[in-house]
Amino acid sequence: MDTPDPNMPELFWGAGLIGLVIGLLIYLAVLGLMLWIGYLIIKAAVRNGLREHTMWLESRRGPLR
């Protein structure tokens, strides 16, 4: 009867590969979420800046004749 190898590296290859794939997916999801939130923040800032600039331009023009 063969004694099993106490290290058994071949049993951990599957778990390591699955862990690597799950870790990569979580990393990419967090990165994508951060980029999306940054995009939304910049989009809101540009929209507010354009609104303020339009109001400033209208205030400079004065009343219409």
All heavy atoms as TSV, in Angstrom:
chain	resi	resn	atom	element	x	y	z
A	1	MET	N	N	0.843	-1.171	0.000
A	1	MET	CA	C	0.000	0.000	0.000
A	1	MET	C	C	0.893	1.241	0.000
A	1	MET	O	O	1.812	1.356	0.787
A	1	MET	CB	C	-0.896	-0.026	1.234
A	1	MET	CG	C	-1.798	1.159	1.318
A	1	MET	SD	S	-2.662	1.187	2.876
A	1	MET	CE	C	-4.265	0.757	2.357
A	2	ASP	N	N	0.578	2.176	-0.915
A	2	ASP	CA	C	1.366	3.401	-1.019
A	2	ASP	C	C	0.906	4.408	0.024
A	2	ASP	O	O	-0.278	4.573	0.275
A	2	ASP	CB	C	1.211	4.032	-2.399
A	2	ASP	CG	C	1.870	3.195	-3.478
A	2	ASP	OD1	O	2.839	2.495	-3.165
A	2	ASP	OD2	O	1.387	3.271	-4.622
A	3	THR	N	N	1.890	5.055	0.622
A	3	THR	CA	C	1.534	6.143	1.545
A	3	THR	C	C	1.301	7.409	0.727
A	3	THR	O	O	2.101	7.746	-0.136
A	3	THR	CB	C	2.676	6.408	2.553
A	3	THR	OG1	O	3.897	6.031	1.984
A	3	THR	CG2	C	2.417	5.783	3.857
A	4	PRO	N	N	0.199	8.086	0.988
A	4	PRO	CA	C	-0.059	9.308	0.226
A	4	PRO	C	C	0.934	10.401	0.565
A	4	PRO	O	O	1.425	10.490	1.683
A	4	PRO	CB	C	-1.485	9.703	0.638
A	4	PRO	CG	C	-1.748	8.981	1.904
A	4	PRO	CD	C	-0.845	7.776	1.930
A	5	ASP	N	N	1.237	11.190	-0.409
A	5	ASP	CA	C	2.159	12.311	-0.232
A	5	ASP	C	C	1.469	13.349	0.659
A	5	ASP	O	O	0.363	13.792	0.372
A	5	ASP	CB	C	2.484	12.924	-1.603
A	5	ASP	CG	C	3.531	14.010	-1.511
A	5	ASP	OD1	O	4.180	14.141	-0.453
A	5	ASP	OD2	O	3.699	14.733	-2.511
A	6	PRO	N	N	2.085	13.767	1.758
A	6	PRO	CA	C	1.414	14.707	2.656
A	6	PRO	C	C	1.239	16.100	2.036
A	6	PRO	O	O	0.386	16.862	2.461
A	6	PRO	CB	C	2.326	14.763	3.876
A	6	PRO	CG	C	3.647	14.285	3.395
A	6	PRO	CD	C	3.376	13.336	2.256
A	7	ASN	N	N	2.039	16.415	1.033
A	7	ASN	CA	C	1.917	17.740	0.426
A	7	ASN	C	C	0.766	17.806	-0.576
A	7	ASN	O	O	0.057	18.793	-0.643
A	7	ASN	CB	C	3.218	18.140	-0.260
A	7	ASN	CG	C	4.340	18.283	0.749
A	7	ASN	OD1	O	4.107	18.677	1.878
A	7	ASN	ND2	N	5.546	17.950	0.333
A	8	MET	N	N	0.583	16.791	-1.362
A	8	MET	CA	C	-0.458	16.668	-2.390
A	8	MET	C	C	-0.609	17.932	-3.234
A	8	MET	O	O	-1.652	18.566	-3.229
A	8	MET	CB	C	-1.808	16.320	-1.750
A	8	MET	CG	C	-1.815	14.987	-1.068
A	8	MET	SD	S	-3.406	14.588	-0.372
A	8	MET	CE	C	-3.523	15.711	0.980
A	9	PRO	N	N	0.410	18.355	-3.953
A	9	PRO	CA	C	0.299	19.602	-4.720
A	9	PRO	C	C	-0.731	19.524	-5.843
A	9	PRO	O	O	-1.313	20.526	-6.216
A	9	PRO	CB	C	1.700	19.809	-5.272
A	9	PRO	CG	C	2.326	18.473	-5.264
A	9	PRO	CD	C	1.698	17.715	-4.120
A	10	GLU	N	N	-0.959	18.308	-6.383
A	10	GLU	CA	C	-1.906	18.212	-7.488
A	10	GLU	C	C	-3.342	18.488	-7.052
A	10	GLU	O	O	-4.166	18.894	-7.856
A	10	GLU	CB	C	-1.828	16.845	-8.170
A	10	GLU	CG	C	-2.140	15.652	-7.281
A	10	GLU	CD	C	-0.931	15.146	-6.517
A	10	GLU	OE1	O	0.175	15.644	-6.751
A	10	GLU	OE2	O	-1.112	14.265	-5.683
A	11	LEU	N	N	-3.642	18.324	-5.769
A	11	LEU	CA	C	-4.996	18.626	-5.298
A	11	LEU	C	C	-5.219	20.131	-5.166
A	11	LEU	O	O	-6.347	20.594	-5.251
A	11	LEU	CB	C	-5.255	17.964	-3.943
A	11	LEU	CG	C	-5.375	16.442	-3.942
A	11	LEU	CD1	C	-5.613	15.939	-2.536
A	11	LEU	CD2	C	-6.502	16.009	-4.855
A	12	PHE	N	N	-4.158	20.885	-4.946
A	12	PHE	CA	C	-4.298	22.318	-4.750
A	12	PHE	C	C	-4.249	23.111	-6.047
A	12	PHE	O	O	-4.555	24.302	-6.054
A	12	PHE	CB	C	-3.218	22.827	-3.789
A	12	PHE	CG	C	-3.352	22.244	-2.419
A	12	PHE	CD1	C	-2.377	21.412	-1.902
A	12	PHE	CD2	C	-4.468	22.520	-1.644
A	12	PHE	CE1	C	-2.501	20.883	-0.637
A	12	PHE	CE2	C	-4.595	21.993	-0.378
A	12	PHE	CZ	C	-3.615	21.169	0.129
A	13	TRP	N	N	-3.881	22.490	-7.158
A	13	TRP	CA	C	-3.810	23.223	-8.417
A	13	TRP	C	C	-5.185	23.708	-8.840
A	13	TRP	O	O	-5.347	24.840	-9.284
A	13	TRP	CB	C	-3.200	22.366	-9.522
A	13	TRP	CG	C	-1.707	22.415	-9.506
A	13	TRP	CD1	C	-0.870	21.433	-9.124
A	13	TRP	CD2	C	-0.879	23.516	-9.877
A	13	TRP	NE1	N	0.429	21.837	-9.222
A	13	TRP	CE2	C	0.456	23.115	-9.692
A	13	TRP	CE3	C	-1.134	24.790	-10.343
A	13	TRP	CZ2	C	1.532	23.953	-9.961
A	13	TRP	CZ3	C	-0.070	25.625	-10.612
A	13	TRP	CH2	C	1.247	25.205	-10.423
A	14	GLY	N	N	-6.191	22.856	-8.699
A	14	GLY	CA	C	-7.542	23.254	-9.068
A	14	GLY	C	C	-8.055	24.384	-8.194
A	14	GLY	O	O	-8.615	25.363	-8.677
A	15	ALA	N	N	-7.842	24.275	-6.894
A	15	ALA	CA	C	-8.295	25.315	-5.970
A	15	ALA	C	C	-7.517	26.604	-6.200
A	15	ALA	O	O	-8.078	27.697	-6.132
A	15	ALA	CB	C	-8.124	24.841	-4.526
A	16	GLY	N	N	-6.233	26.501	-6.496
A	16	GLY	CA	C	-5.432	27.694	-6.753
A	16	GLY	C	C	-5.856	28.397	-8.028
A	16	GLY	O	O	-5.924	29.622	-8.084
A	17	LEU	N	N	-6.164	27.624	-9.051
A	17	LEU	CA	C	-6.600	28.210	-10.310
A	17	LEU	C	C	-7.961	28.873	-10.151
A	17	LEU	O	O	-8.174	29.988	-10.635
A	17	LEU	CB	C	-6.649	27.131	-11.392
A	17	LEU	CG	C	-6.968	27.610	-12.800
A	17	LEU	CD1	C	-5.904	28.587	-13.271
A	17	LEU	CD2	C	-7.053	26.432	-13.740
A	18	ILE	N	N	-8.866	28.221	-9.456
A	18	ILE	CA	C	-10.191	28.806	-9.215
A	18	ILE	C	C	-10.058	30.076	-8.372
A	18	ILE	O	O	-10.696	31.088	-8.656
A	18	ILE	CB	C	-11.124	27.778	-8.538
A	18	ILE	CG1	C	-11.442	26.656	-9.516
A	18	ILE	CG2	C	-12.399	28.435	-8.045
A	18	ILE	CD1	C	-12.186	25.502	-8.906
A	19	GLY	N	N	-9.221	30.030	-7.350
A	19	GLY	CA	C	-8.999	31.210	-6.518
A	19	GLY	C	C	-8.400	32.354	-7.311
A	19	GLY	O	O	-8.761	33.520	-7.118
A	20	LEU	N	N	-7.490	32.036	-8.222
A	20	LEU	CA	C	-6.876	33.059	-9.063
A	20	LEU	C	C	-7.912	33.697	-9.981
A	20	LEU	O	O	-7.956	34.921	-10.126
A	20	LEU	CB	C	-5.740	32.442	-9.886
A	20	LEU	CG	C	-4.935	33.392	-10.751
A	20	LEU	CD1	C	-4.151	34.353	-9.867
A	20	LEU	CD2	C	-4.008	32.619	-11.649
A	21	VAL	N	N	-8.768	32.889	-10.579
A	21	VAL	CA	C	-9.806	33.416	-11.474
A	21	VAL	C	C	-10.798	34.276	-10.692
A	21	VAL	O	O	-11.161	35.375	-11.127
A	21	VAL	CB	C	-10.516	32.261	-12.205
A	21	VAL	CG1	C	-11.765	32.749	-12.919
A	21	VAL	CG2	C	-9.570	31.595	-13.181
A	22	ILE	N	N	-11.234	33.812	-9.527
A	22	ILE	CA	C	-12.176	34.583	-8.704
A	22	ILE	C	C	-11.531	35.886	-8.244
A	22	ILE	O	O	-12.149	36.947	-8.273
A	22	ILE	CB	C	-12.678	33.734	-7.520
A	22	ILE	CG1	C	-13.584	32.624	-8.037
A	22	ILE	CG2	C	-13.413	34.592	-6.500
A	22	ILE	CD1	C	-14.020	31.633	-6.970
A	23	GLY	N	N	-10.295	35.825	-7.824
A	23	GLY	CA	C	-9.581	37.029	-7.406
A	23	GLY	C	C	-9.434	38.028	-8.541
A	23	GLY	O	O	-9.606	39.235	-8.342
A	24	LEU	N	N	-9.137	37.533	-9.736
A	24	LEU	CA	C	-9.016	38.410	-10.895
A	24	LEU	C	C	-10.352	39.052	-11.238
A	24	LEU	O	O	-10.413	40.243	-11.550
A	24	LEU	CB	C	-8.474	37.623	-12.090
A	24	LEU	CG	C	-8.227	38.408	-13.379
A	24	LEU	CD1	C	-7.137	39.451	-13.146
A	24	LEU	CD2	C	-7.843	37.472	-14.499
A	25	LEU	N	N	-11.434	38.282	-11.165
A	25	LEU	CA	C	-12.762	38.834	-11.437
A	25	LEU	C	C	-13.153	39.900	-10.417
A	25	LEU	O	O	-13.702	40.942	-10.782
A	25	LEU	CB	C	-13.806	37.719	-11.460
A	25	LEU	CG	C	-13.770	36.802	-12.670
A	25	LEU	CD1	C	-14.779	35.675	-12.514
A	25	LEU	CD2	C	-14.016	37.577	-13.945
A	26	ILE	N	N	-12.852	39.657	-9.151
A	26	ILE	CA	C	-13.162	40.646	-8.112
A	26	ILE	C	C	-12.328	41.905	-8.332
A	26	ILE	O	O	-12.837	43.023	-8.218
A	26	ILE	CB	C	-12.933	40.047	-6.714
A	26	ILE	CG1	C	-13.998	38.988	-6.426
A	26	ILE	CG2	C	-12.946	41.125	-5.643
A	26	ILE	CD1	C	-13.766	38.209	-5.146
A	27	TYR	N	N	-11.064	41.736	-8.662
A	27	TYR	CA	C	-10.189	42.882	-8.923
A	27	TYR	C	C	-10.712	43.719	-10.089
A	27	TYR	O	O	-10.795	44.944	-10.006
A	27	TYR	CB	C	-8.765	42.386	-9.218
A	27	TYR	CG	C	-7.817	43.468	-9.649
A	27	TYR	CD1	C	-7.292	44.358	-8.721
A	27	TYR	CD2	C	-7.449	43.608	-10.984
A	27	TYR	CE1	C	-6.420	45.368	-9.111
A	27	TYR	CE2	C	-6.585	44.604	-11.385
A	27	TYR	CZ	C	-6.070	45.479	-10.443
A	27	TYR	OH	O	-5.218	46.473	-10.838
A	28	LEU	N	N	-11.090	43.058	-11.180
A	28	LEU	CA	C	-11.604	43.776	-12.339
A	28	LEU	C	C	-12.941	44.435	-12.043
A	28	LEU	O	O	-13.213	45.540	-12.531
A	28	LEU	CB	C	-11.725	42.831	-13.535
A	28	LEU	CG	C	-10.405	42.363	-14.131
A	28	LEU	CD1	C	-10.649	41.333	-15.228
A	28	LEU	CD2	C	-9.603	43.527	-14.661
A	29	ALA	N	N	-13.786	43.790	-11.226
A	29	ALA	CA	C	-15.073	44.386	-10.866
A	29	ALA	C	C	-14.871	45.647	-10.033
A	29	ALA	O	O	-15.537	46.665	-10.258
A	29	ALA	CB	C	-15.926	43.369	-10.112
A	30	VAL	N	N	-13.962	45.600	-9.082
A	30	VAL	CA	C	-13.688	46.782	-8.250
A	30	VAL	C	C	-13.085	47.899	-9.102
A	30	VAL	O	O	-13.463	49.067	-8.973
A	30	VAL	CB	C	-12.760	46.409	-7.072
A	30	VAL	CG1	C	-12.241	47.646	-6.361
A	30	VAL	CG2	C	-13.500	45.501	-6.098
A	31	LEU	N	N	-12.183	47.558	-9.985
A	31	LEU	CA	C	-11.580	48.558	-10.875
A	31	LEU	C	C	-12.640	49.183	-11.775
A	31	LEU	O	O	-12.681	50.410	-11.936
A	31	LEU	CB	C	-10.478	47.913	-11.716
A	31	LEU	CG	C	-9.713	48.830	-12.655
A	31	LEU	CD1	C	-8.948	49.876	-11.867
A	31	LEU	CD2	C	-8.774	48.023	-13.517
A	32	GLY	N	N	-13.511	48.373	-12.345
A	32	GLY	CA	C	-14.585	48.895	-13.188
A	32	GLY	C	C	-15.540	49.777	-12.413
A	32	GLY	O	O	-15.985	50.818	-12.915
A	33	LEU	N	N	-15.855	49.385	-11.179
A	33	LEU	CA	C	-16.748	50.198	-10.351
A	33	LEU	C	C	-16.117	51.548	-10.031
A	33	LEU	O	O	-16.780	52.586	-10.085
A	33	LEU	CB	C	-17.083	49.445	-9.061
A	33	LEU	CG	C	-18.070	50.105	-8.113
A	33	LEU	CD1	C	-19.440	50.227	-8.762
A	33	LEU	CD2	C	-18.164	49.323	-6.816
A	34	MET	N	N	-14.834	51.555	-9.717
A	34	MET	CA	C	-14.147	52.816	-9.426
A	34	MET	C	C	-14.125	53.725	-10.647
A	34	MET	O	O	-14.346	54.934	-10.536
A	34	MET	CB	C	-12.717	52.547	-8.941
A	34	MET	CG	C	-12.651	51.941	-7.568
A	34	MET	SD	S	-11.004	51.660	-6.883
A	34	MET	CE	C	-9.894	51.795	-8.212
A	35	LEU	N	N	-13.857	53.169	-11.823
A	35	LEU	CA	C	-13.842	53.977	-13.039
A	35	LEU	C	C	-15.237	54.533	-13.340
A	35	LEU	O	O	-15.376	55.685	-13.755
A	35	LEU	CB	C	-13.342	53.138	-14.215
A	35	LEU	CG	C	-11.857	52.822	-14.212
A	35	LEU	CD1	C	-11.521	51.855	-15.342
A	35	LEU	CD2	C	-11.046	54.086	-14.341
A	36	TRP	N	N	-16.280	53.726	-13.140
A	36	TRP	CA	C	-17.642	54.167	-13.407
A	36	TRP	C	C	-18.056	55.287	-12.447
A	36	TRP	O	O	-18.640	56.280	-12.866
A	36	TRP	CB	C	-18.600	52.984	-13.301
A	36	TRP	CG	C	-20.015	53.327	-13.603
A	36	TRP	CD1	C	-20.521	53.797	-14.783
A	36	TRP	CD2	C	-21.113	53.245	-12.701
A	36	TRP	NE1	N	-21.866	53.984	-14.661
A	36	TRP	CE2	C	-22.269	53.662	-13.397
A	36	TRP	CE3	C	-21.227	52.847	-11.372
A	36	TRP	CZ2	C	-23.507	53.694	-12.796
A	36	TRP	CZ3	C	-22.473	52.880	-10.789
A	36	TRP	CH2	C	-23.597	53.303	-11.496
A	37	ILE	N	N	-17.721	55.150	-11.171
A	37	ILE	CA	C	-18.044	56.194	-10.192
A	37	ILE	C	C	-17.265	57.471	-10.510
A	37	ILE	O	O	-17.804	58.574	-10.445
A	37	ILE	CB	C	-17.773	55.700	-8.754
A	37	ILE	CG1	C	-18.803	54.634	-8.376
A	37	ILE	CG2	C	-17.787	56.840	-7.758
A	37	ILE	CD1	C	-18.541	53.962	-7.056
A	38	GLY	N	N	-16.008	57.343	-10.895
A	38	GLY	CA	C	-15.234	58.512	-11.303
A	38	GLY	C	C	-15.832	59.189	-12.515
A	38	GLY	O	O	-15.896	60.422	-12.588
A	39	TYR	N	N	-16.301	58.396	-13.476
A	39	TYR	CA	C	-16.959	58.961	-14.661
A	39	TYR	C	C	-18.204	59.733	-14.264
A	39	TYR	O	O	-18.451	60.836	-14.772
A	39	TYR	CB	C	-17.302	57.830	-15.635
A	39	TYR	CG	C	-18.312	58.220	-16.683
A	39	TYR	CD1	C	-17.948	59.017	-17.764
A	39	TYR	CD2	C	-19.628	57.795	-16.591
A	39	TYR	CE1	C	-18.868	59.384	-18.725
A	39	TYR	CE2	C	-20.561	58.160	-17.544
A	39	TYR	CZ	C	-20.180	58.947	-18.614
A	39	TYR	OH	O	-21.095	59.308	-19.548
A	40	LEU	N	N	-19.019	59.180	-13.364
A	40	LEU	CA	C	-20.243	59.861	-12.941
A	40	LEU	C	C	-19.928	61.169	-12.212
A	40	LEU	O	O	-20.625	62.170	-12.403
A	40	LEU	CB	C	-21.078	58.945	-12.046
A	40	LEU	CG	C	-21.733	57.753	-12.743
A	40	LEU	CD1	C	-22.481	56.905	-11.724
A	40	LEU	CD2	C	-22.652	58.203	-13.858
A	41	ILE	N	N	-18.888	61.176	-11.398
A	41	ILE	CA	C	-18.504	62.394	-10.675
A	41	ILE	C	C	-18.043	63.470	-11.656
A	41	ILE	O	O	-18.444	64.632	-11.567
A	41	ILE	CB	C	-17.412	62.076	-9.630
A	41	ILE	CG1	C	-18.014	61.250	-8.492
A	41	ILE	CG2	C	-16.767	63.340	-9.096
A	41	ILE	CD1	C	-16.991	60.700	-7.524
A	42	ILE	N	N	-17.203	63.094	-12.619
A	42	ILE	CA	C	-16.720	64.063	-13.600
A	42	ILE	C	C	-17.863	64.557	-14.472
A	42	ILE	O	O	-17.950	65.754	-14.790
A	42	ILE	CB	C	-15.584	63.448	-14.442
A	42	ILE	CG1	C	-14.353	63.235	-13.562
A	42	ILE	CG2	C	-15.242	64.318	-15.637
A	42	ILE	CD1	C	-13.255	62.444	-14.227
A	43	LYS	N	N	-18.773	63.672	-14.853
A	43	LYS	CA	C	-19.926	64.069	-15.670
A	43	LYS	C	C	-20.792	65.089	-14.939
A	43	LYS	O	O	-21.217	66.093	-15.520
A	43	LYS	CB	C	-20.737	62.815	-16.005
A	43	LYS	CG	C	-21.933	63.051	-16.872
A	43	LYS	CD	C	-22.612	61.708	-17.147
A	43	LYS	CE	C	-24.032	61.897	-17.569
A	43	LYS	NZ	N	-24.712	60.627	-17.760
A	44	ALA	N	N	-21.039	64.854	-13.644
A	44	ALA	CA	C	-21.838	65.800	-12.853
A	44	ALA	C	C	-21.114	67.137	-12.713
A	44	ALA	O	O	-21.746	68.195	-12.789
A	44	ALA	CB	C	-22.140	65.208	-11.481
A	45	ALA	N	N	-19.806	67.107	-12.536
A	45	ALA	CA	C	-19.042	68.349	-12.386
A	45	ALA	C	C	-19.068	69.164	-13.679
A	45	ALA	O	O	-19.231	70.384	-13.648
A	45	ALA	CB	C	-17.605	68.028	-11.985
A	46	VAL	N	N	-18.931	68.506	-14.813
A	46	VAL	CA	C	-18.966	69.217	-16.090
A	46	VAL	C	C	-20.358	69.791	-16.327
A	46	VAL	O	O	-20.506	70.936	-16.771
A	46	VAL	CB	C	-18.540	68.274	-17.240
A	46	VAL	CG1	C	-18.835	68.886	-18.598
A	46	VAL	CG2	C	-17.067	67.933	-17.123
A	47	ARG	N	N	-21.401	69.023	-16.023
A	47	ARG	CA	C	-22.763	69.517	-16.204
A	47	ARG	C	C	-23.017	70.747	-15.337
A	47	ARG	O	O	-23.569	71.744	-15.810
A	47	ARG	CB	C	-23.777	68.415	-15.854
A	47	ARG	CG	C	-25.208	68.818	-16.157
A	47	ARG	CD	C	-26.230	67.794	-15.691
A	47	ARG	NE	N	-25.897	66.439	-16.059
A	47	ARG	CZ	C	-25.778	65.433	-15.178
A	47	ARG	NH1	N	-25.967	65.638	-13.903
A	47	ARG	NH2	N	-25.490	64.216	-15.589
A	48	ASN	N	N	-22.590	70.712	-14.087
A	48	ASN	CA	C	-22.774	71.861	-13.201
A	48	ASN	C	C	-21.943	73.059	-13.664
A	48	ASN	O	O	-22.404	74.201	-13.607
A	48	ASN	CB	C	-22.407	71.496	-11.761
A	48	ASN	CG	C	-23.414	70.539	-11.149
A	48	ASN	OD1	O	-24.547	70.465	-11.593
A	48	ASN	ND2	N	-22.976	69.812	-10.140
A	49	GLY	N	N	-20.744	72.813	-14.131
A	49	GLY	CA	C	-19.909	73.900	-14.623
A	49	GLY	C	C	-20.511	74.566	-15.854
A	49	GLY	O	O	-20.496	75.788	-15.984
A	50	LEU	N	N	-21.047	73.761	-16.770
A	50	LEU	CA	C	-21.688	74.336	-17.956
A	50	LEU	C	C	-22.935	75.124	-17.578
A	50	LEU	O	O	-23.207	76.184	-18.158
A	50	LEU	CB	C	-22.040	73.229	-18.952
A	50	LEU	CG	C	-20.869	72.644	-19.734
A	50	LEU	CD1	C	-21.328	71.456	-20.555
A	50	LEU	CD2	C	-20.261	73.701	-20.631
A	51	ARG	N	N	-23.693	74.621	-16.623
A	51	ARG	CA	C	-24.892	75.333	-16.174
A	51	ARG	C	C	-24.507	76.689	-15.557
A	51	ARG	O	O	-25.110	77.719	-15.870
A	51	ARG	CB	C	-25.666	74.494	-15.159
A	51	ARG	CG	C	-26.983	75.129	-14.744
A	51	ARG	CD	C	-27.726	74.299	-13.719
A	51	ARG	NE	N	-27.918	72.927	-14.181
A	51	ARG	CZ	C	-27.608	71.851	-13.450
A	51	ARG	NH1	N	-27.089	71.973	-12.252
A	51	ARG	NH2	N	-27.822	70.640	-13.930
A	52	GLU	N	N	-23.484	76.699	-14.710
A	52	GLU	CA	C	-23.048	77.951	-14.090
A	52	GLU	C	C	-22.498	78.920	-15.143
A	52	GLU	O	O	-22.752	80.121	-15.075
A	52	GLU	CB	C	-21.981	77.675	-13.041
A	52	GLU	CG	C	-22.512	77.033	-11.773
A	52	GLU	CD	C	-21.416	76.782	-10.754
A	52	GLU	OE1	O	-20.316	77.356	-10.907
A	52	GLU	OE2	O	-21.676	76.014	-9.814
A	53	HIS	N	N	-21.772	78.411	-16.107
A	53	HIS	CA	C	-21.217	79.270	-17.138
A	53	HIS	C	C	-22.339	79.873	-17.997
A	53	HIS	O	O	-22.271	81.055	-18.370
A	53	HIS	CB	C	-20.245	78.485	-18.010
A	53	HIS	CG	C	-19.586	79.308	-19.061
A	53	HIS	ND1	N	-18.697	80.312	-18.766
A	53	HIS	CD2	C	-19.690	79.288	-20.413
A	53	HIS	CE1	C	-18.272	80.871	-19.883
A	53	HIS	NE2	N	-18.863	80.269	-20.904
A	54	THR	N	N	-23.340	79.079	-18.321
A	54	THR	CA	C	-24.467	79.588	-19.099
A	54	THR	C	C	-25.206	80.679	-18.327
A	54	THR	O	O	-25.583	81.713	-18.908
A	54	THR	CB	C	-25.426	78.435	-19.447
A	54	THR	OG1	O	-24.703	77.431	-20.147
A	54	THR	CG2	C	-26.577	78.915	-20.310
A	55	MET	N	N	-25.392	80.465	-17.047
A	55	MET	CA	C	-26.058	81.490	-16.235
A	55	MET	C	C	-25.204	82.759	-16.176
A	55	MET	O	O	-25.726	83.874	-16.244
A	55	MET	CB	C	-26.339	80.957	-14.828
A	55	MET	CG	C	-27.408	79.886	-14.803
A	55	MET	SD	S	-27.609	79.099	-13.205
A	55	MET	CE	C	-28.005	80.484	-12.177
A	56	TRP	N	N	-23.902	82.632	-16.087
A	56	TRP	CA	C	-23.004	83.784	-16.043
A	56	TRP	C	C	-23.063	84.549	-17.367
A	56	TRP	O	O	-23.106	85.777	-17.391
A	56	TRP	CB	C	-21.585	83.316	-15.743
A	56	TRP	CG	C	-20.576	84.414	-15.750
A	56	TRP	CD1	C	-20.371	85.346	-14.791
A	56	TRP	CD2	C	-19.635	84.697	-16.801
A	56	TRP	NE1	N	-19.354	86.197	-15.163
A	56	TRP	CE2	C	-18.891	85.812	-16.395
A	56	TRP	CE3	C	-19.359	84.096	-18.025
A	56	TRP	CZ2	C	-17.880	86.354	-17.172
A	56	TRP	CZ3	C	-18.353	84.636	-18.798
A	56	TRP	CH2	C	-17.634	85.758	-18.373
A	57	LEU	N	N	-23.067	83.799	-18.490
A	57	LEU	CA	C	-23.161	84.460	-19.794
A	57	LEU	C	C	-24.481	85.217	-19.945
A	57	LEU	O	O	-24.516	86.325	-20.464
A	57	LEU	CB	C	-23.032	83.433	-20.918
A	57	LEU	CG	C	-21.625	82.932	-21.245
A	57	LEU	CD1	C	-21.692	81.865	-22.322
A	57	LEU	CD2	C	-20.738	84.068	-21.685
A	58	GLU	N	N	-25.574	84.600	-19.495
A	58	GLU	CA	C	-26.868	85.259	-19.590
A	58	GLU	C	C	-26.919	86.506	-18.702
A	58	GLU	O	O	-27.551	87.497	-19.070
A	58	GLU	CB	C	-27.985	84.298	-19.225
A	58	GLU	CG	C	-28.215	83.227	-20.268
A	58	GLU	CD	C	-29.258	82.216	-19.838
A	58	GLU	OE1	O	-29.753	82.314	-18.691
A	58	GLU	OE2	O	-29.560	81.331	-20.654
A	59	SER	N	N	-26.251	86.484	-17.558
A	59	SER	CA	C	-26.243	87.652	-16.690
A	59	SER	C	C	-25.422	88.801	-17.301
A	59	SER	O	O	-25.710	89.952	-17.071
A	59	SER	CB	C	-25.713	87.293	-15.304
A	59	SER	OG	O	-24.318	87.061	-15.358
A	60	ARG	N	N	-24.419	88.504	-18.074
A	60	ARG	CA	C	-23.605	89.527	-18.730
A	60	ARG	C	C	-24.328	90.175	-19.890
A	60	ARG	O	O	-24.112	91.338	-20.199
A	60	ARG	CB	C	-22.304	88.906	-19.264
A	60	ARG	CG	C	-21.302	88.636	-18.171
A	60	ARG	CD	C	-19.966	88.271	-18.743
A	60	ARG	NE	N	-19.434	89.389	-19.523
A	60	ARG	CZ	C	-18.601	89.259	-20.543
A	60	ARG	NH1	N	-18.228	88.079	-20.935
A	60	ARG	NH2	N	-18.144	90.305	-21.185
A	61	ARG	N	N	-25.159	89.384	-20.551
A	61	ARG	CA	C	-25.834	89.897	-21.743
A	61	ARG	C	C	-26.839	90.970	-21.385
A	61	ARG	O	O	-27.031	91.900	-22.145
A	61	ARG	CB	C	-26.518	88.726	-22.460
A	61	ARG	CG	C	-27.156	89.131	-23.763
A	61	ARG	CD	C	-27.621	87.972	-24.544
A	61	ARG	NE	N	-28.496	87.101	-23.732
A	61	ARG	CZ	C	-29.099	86.041	-24.205
A	61	ARG	NH1	N	-28.929	85.692	-25.465
A	61	ARG	NH2	N	-29.849	85.316	-23.447
A	62	GLY	N	N	-27.486	90.860	-20.264
A	62	GLY	CA	C	-28.461	91.857	-19.849
A	62	GLY	C	C	-29.838	91.572	-20.410
A	62	GLY	O	O	-30.044	90.549	-21.081
A	63	PRO	N	N	-30.762	92.474	-20.171
A	63	PRO	CA	C	-32.130	92.234	-20.653
A	63	PRO	C	C	-32.230	92.334	-22.175
A	63	PRO	O	O	-31.491	93.082	-22.816
A	63	PRO	CB	C	-32.942	93.344	-19.974
A	63	PRO	CG	C	-31.953	94.405	-19.650
A	63	PRO	CD	C	-30.644	93.701	-19.445
A	64	LEU	N	N	-33.143	91.531	-22.729
A	64	LEU	CA	C	-33.364	91.570	-24.176
A	64	LEU	C	C	-34.188	92.799	-24.557
A	64	LEU	O	O	-35.011	93.274	-23.790
A	64	LEU	CB	C	-34.108	90.284	-24.613
A	64	LEU	CG	C	-33.319	89.002	-24.462
A	64	LEU	CD1	C	-34.207	87.814	-24.819
A	64	LEU	CD2	C	-32.095	89.016	-25.339
A	65	ARG	N	N	-33.993	93.339	-25.767
A	65	ARG	CA	C	-34.740	94.523	-26.198
A	65	ARG	C	C	-35.998	94.146	-26.890
A	65	ARG	O	O	-36.211	93.243	-27.532
A	65	ARG	CB	C	-33.894	95.337	-27.148
A	65	ARG	CG	C	-32.668	95.833	-26.471
A	65	ARG	CD	C	-31.838	96.593	-27.428
A	65	ARG	NE	N	-30.484	96.652	-26.863
A	65	ARG	CZ	C	-29.547	97.358	-27.368
A	65	ARG	NH1	N	-29.741	98.063	-28.440
A	65	ARG	NH2	N	-28.378	97.382	-26.836
